[in-house]
């Protein structure tokens, strides 16, 4: 599982930052990619990566501001030309279906693959299968804006194959039974309980990706115990009044949310173009005074989210 930041800027594209889009790469987990927001020129950013548009299975939209949705029509169209034949599901606030279908209709764009829309206006679960569940909560912004909490199911512990080989257990069907936690009897009469040879369980990962927002309790709830919290940091704390007037957060407010939620890592994005290299370093260093595990993201930065075994720090 990896997070690839395709665009980390706010409002309008800049030379050093494109507007919002994040790819959650689930290639090992389900051979697919989930996209969160799709600002203008997202498909151009993808050209600089290994992401294949046909692998994009789901697109989640946090809110309807243009810097988060203007790239959708182009990406959807190009996906058809790049081998995309599988269904695509788009999740977003009320209005996302009309925006996409109108864009395709008025541009005479014909899509050969099915598109399913899931619109929401309230808190709740919007997707769940045996691997993942995704829930949303409403944030505080000028228009309806939401945050996503992606929760992975726990992974069973792995079989201690080397220990079994040392005991002389023949490789084959017995290994399968032991992996299922069954008790088996060897030819020499020894009885082996499979539960004694299964490693510690691996807790499923939690990723929280928030839309634009003022600091709010729902941000903390979405980020509770998350492995990674992706939080907007449009403004520096010295511009807190400006942040409030535009319904955005500062770097310190994002850090406070991560700390209060008990998150493990904070990734700051949606950075105003007013902040250049030195300013960005200040955004990060000052946030770290509140929450040490903080990093400011830049375009095309990729962050791995590893599984952790029980008992690991």
Secondary structure, 3 states (H helix, E strand, C coil): CEEEEEECECCCCCCCCCCCEEEEEEHHHHCEEEEECCCCCHHHHHCCCCCCHHHEEEEECCCCCHHHHCCHHHHHHHHHHCCCCCCEEEEEECCHHHHHHHHHHHCCCCCCCCEEEEEECCCEEEEECCCEEEEEEECCCCCCCEEEEEEECCECCCECHHHHHHCCCCCCHHHHHHHCCCEEECCCCCEEEHHHHECCCEECCEEEEECCCCCCHHHHHHHCCCCEEEEECCECHHHHHHHHHCCCCEHHHHHHHHHHHCCCCEEEECECCCCCHHHHHHHHHHHHCCCCCEEECCCCCEEECCCEECCCC
